[in-house]
Amino acid sequence: MRLSDKRKVYFEHRTARFIEKYEFVSRKNFVITEEMKIHVAATYIMLSFGMRVYLCDVFDKIIIYPSIYLSKITEQYHKGEFNPNAKAVVFSWEDFQKGYDISNDNLNVGIHEFAHVLHCQGLEGNDNGAMLFSRMYSIINEEVSDPNVREQLIQSNYFRIYAFTNQFEFLAVILEHYFETPLEFERQFPYLYKNVCLMLNMKP
């Protein structure tokens, strides 16, 4: 068996474990198929593939609406959100799919919300993967807090301005870029790209 085949089996095993562990909840009579569950699970596994401990307890359910929905928390319309108090990751399925329909626009609600999950797990977890994630994120955050670096990031127009809302959104946005346009990311910001690789324990 080639290494790529082994990785595929490993990926499929993790995807199945994800589906077994987390509850999928529909809203507005939306029918959640097994294919949808696999697609959601695979998105999370893609982000956490470099981690030995990849399933976490900061969420226990995936809530899926058919389209954009009114959040009970913010009382605003959302395409997706992570609610740590409710231990829920929420998606508009229409917008989740759009994230993959265009694979290089650096807009992917699935990656974005699961990035928030990994961030939360990195802050709360005590396994080696969580601690590595947290340590490298602190280094990244310190780097981008430098006014000169921050200005360079903004002026590049590579990362959308929403990334600079706060550190949580910055992390989610850079992970969207990391998975959708990795070559461009590495070309423009090689040091930041390398640190993201280290944070996720992935090879460039």
Wavefront OBJ file of the C-alpha trace (Angstrom):
o trace
v 0.000 0.000 0.000
v 1.398 3.391 -0.995
v 1.683 6.135 1.596
v -1.055 8.121 -0.146
v -3.368 5.118 0.157
v -2.565 4.806 3.844
v -3.348 8.473 4.359
v -6.650 8.055 2.521
v -7.651 5.149 4.782
v -6.560 7.150 7.821
v -8.622 10.131 6.646
v -11.703 7.978 6.039
v -11.342 6.363 9.478
v -11.213 9.747 11.171
v -14.206 10.950 9.171
v -16.242 7.954 10.309
v -15.210 8.522 13.931
v -16.351 12.143 13.673
v -19.786 11.123 12.422
v -20.110 8.594 15.243
v -19.164 11.098 17.952
v -21.123 14.221 17.029
v -24.865 14.667 16.690
v -26.259 16.169 13.494
v -29.376 18.292 14.065
v -31.590 19.689 11.305
v -33.580 22.903 11.416
v -36.653 23.935 9.412
v -37.307 20.328 8.366
v -34.042 20.170 6.461
v -33.092 16.593 5.533
v -29.468 15.809 6.402
v -28.100 12.993 4.236
v -25.133 10.727 4.938
v -23.266 12.470 2.129
v -23.759 15.812 3.885
v -22.458 14.367 7.142
v -19.368 13.078 5.342
v -18.779 16.476 3.730
v -18.990 18.297 7.077
v -16.853 15.705 8.839
v -14.215 15.754 6.101
v -13.884 19.525 6.451
v -13.077 19.211 10.145
v -10.729 16.265 9.581
v -8.879 18.236 6.903
v -8.115 20.958 9.443
v -7.178 18.595 12.270
v -5.380 15.935 10.218
v -1.975 16.761 11.709
v -3.208 16.299 15.268
v -2.959 12.992 17.099
v -5.939 13.907 19.305
v -8.357 15.262 16.728
v -11.815 14.823 18.294
v -12.573 17.395 20.970
v -15.261 18.227 23.503
v -15.716 21.959 22.902
v -18.700 21.044 20.709
v -21.022 18.043 20.592
v -23.447 18.825 17.776
v -23.661 20.153 14.226
v -26.818 22.154 13.506
v -27.708 22.619 9.847
v -30.218 25.057 8.374
v -31.175 24.928 4.678
v -30.001 28.514 4.103
v -29.120 31.723 5.919
v -30.755 31.801 9.350
v -31.560 34.171 12.213
v -29.268 33.456 15.141
v -30.956 33.276 18.538
v -27.730 34.495 20.130
v -26.898 37.575 18.065
v -30.378 38.204 16.612
v -28.674 38.655 13.253
v -28.697 36.566 10.098
v -25.792 34.144 9.827
v -24.244 31.749 7.331
v -22.525 29.864 10.125
v -21.329 30.198 13.709
v -19.631 28.406 16.549
v -21.423 28.708 19.899
v -19.172 27.302 22.653
v -21.826 27.809 25.337
v -24.303 25.640 23.434
v -21.420 23.401 22.268
v -22.754 23.750 18.735
v -21.360 24.431 15.291
v -24.074 25.846 13.029
v -24.169 26.026 9.236
v -26.398 27.235 6.460
v -26.111 24.292 4.071
v -26.491 26.544 1.059
v -23.502 28.593 2.168
v -21.507 25.576 3.285
v -21.763 24.254 -0.275
v -20.829 27.618 -1.774
v -17.537 27.371 0.076
v -16.619 24.420 -2.146
v -18.332 25.510 -5.355
v -15.610 28.157 -5.700
v -12.453 26.621 -4.322
v -10.027 29.548 -4.587
v -11.915 32.620 -3.348
v -10.764 32.099 0.267
v -14.354 32.034 1.467
v -15.346 28.761 3.100
v -17.816 28.816 5.989
v -17.016 25.214 6.947
v -13.308 25.905 7.344
v -14.052 29.226 9.021
v -16.292 27.874 11.775
v -14.193 24.782 12.444
v -11.171 27.075 12.742
v -12.976 28.693 15.672
v -13.429 25.209 17.155
v -9.705 24.457 16.881
v -8.909 27.835 18.392
v -11.141 27.134 21.370
v -9.713 23.635 21.752
v -6.201 25.054 21.601
v -7.005 27.383 24.484
v -8.688 24.688 26.597
v -6.978 21.424 25.650
v -3.934 19.966 27.369
v -2.838 17.340 24.822
v 0.308 17.898 22.776
v -1.575 18.925 19.630
v -3.660 21.528 21.440
v -0.634 22.929 23.226
v 1.333 23.128 19.960
v -1.587 24.873 18.302
v -1.869 27.351 21.173
v 1.871 28.036 21.314
v 2.229 28.615 17.587
v -0.895 30.736 17.497
v 0.588 32.957 20.210
v 3.691 33.382 18.036
v 1.547 34.195 15.002
v -0.574 36.647 16.972
v 2.521 38.376 18.324
v 3.917 38.648 14.823
v 0.795 40.162 13.262
v 0.358 42.530 16.215
v 3.463 44.369 15.043
v 2.111 47.552 13.369
v 4.440 47.208 10.374
v 3.501 43.592 9.742
v -0.178 44.346 10.224
v -0.010 47.201 7.725
v 1.765 44.950 5.240
v -0.972 42.340 5.594
v -3.710 44.930 5.100
v -2.037 46.628 2.142
v -1.520 43.327 0.350
v -5.310 42.999 -0.116
v -4.753 39.247 0.109
v -6.616 38.796 3.381
v -10.077 40.351 3.426
v -10.482 43.196 5.897
v -12.811 41.119 8.093
v -9.722 39.210 9.198
v -8.663 42.210 11.251
v -11.871 42.351 13.301
v -10.213 40.445 16.155
v -7.709 37.652 16.724
v -10.390 34.942 16.492
v -11.547 36.092 13.061
v -7.971 36.550 11.892
v -7.196 32.925 12.643
v -10.341 31.706 10.871
v -9.606 33.794 7.784
v -5.953 32.768 7.484
v -6.989 29.107 7.662
v -9.441 29.680 4.818
v -6.523 31.045 2.804
v -4.181 28.275 3.932
v -6.438 25.561 2.527
v -7.837 27.347 -0.521
v -4.816 29.229 -1.939
v -1.741 27.773 -0.205
v 0.746 28.566 -2.990
v -0.233 32.234 -3.060
v -0.198 32.360 0.746
v 3.333 30.934 0.854
v 4.512 33.258 -1.919
v 3.254 36.433 -0.268
v 3.841 35.610 3.397
v 6.292 32.682 3.671
v 7.071 33.140 7.370
v 3.409 33.333 8.368
v 2.614 30.372 6.137
v 5.370 28.295 7.756
v 4.043 29.086 11.225
v 0.526 28.048 10.229
v 1.970 24.735 8.988
v 3.665 24.270 12.361
v 0.496 25.252 14.221
v -1.490 22.544 12.399
v 1.448 20.102 12.499
v 1.302 19.787 8.718
v 3.994 19.768 6.076
v 3.998 22.649 3.577
l 1 2 3 4 5 6 7 8 9 10 11 12 13 14 15 16 17 18 19 20 21 22 23 24 25 26 27 28 29 30 31 32 33 34 35 36 37 38 39 40 41 42 43 44 45 46 47 48 49 50 51 52 53 54 55 56 57 58 59 60 61 62 63 64 65 66 67 68 69 70 71 72 73 74 75 76 77 78 79 80 81 82 83 84 85 86 87 88 89 90 91 92 93 94 95 96 97 98 99 100 101 102 103 104 105 106 107 108 109 110 111 112 113 114 115 116 117 118 119 120 121 122 123 124 125 126 127 128 129 130 131 132 133 134 135 136 137 138 139 140 141 142 143 144 145 146 147 148 149 150 151 152 153 154 155 156 157 158 159 160 161 162 163 164 165 166 167 168 169 170 171 172 173 174 175 176 177 178 179 180 181 182 183 184 185 186 187 188 189 190 191 192 193 194 195 196 197 198 199 200 201 202 203 204
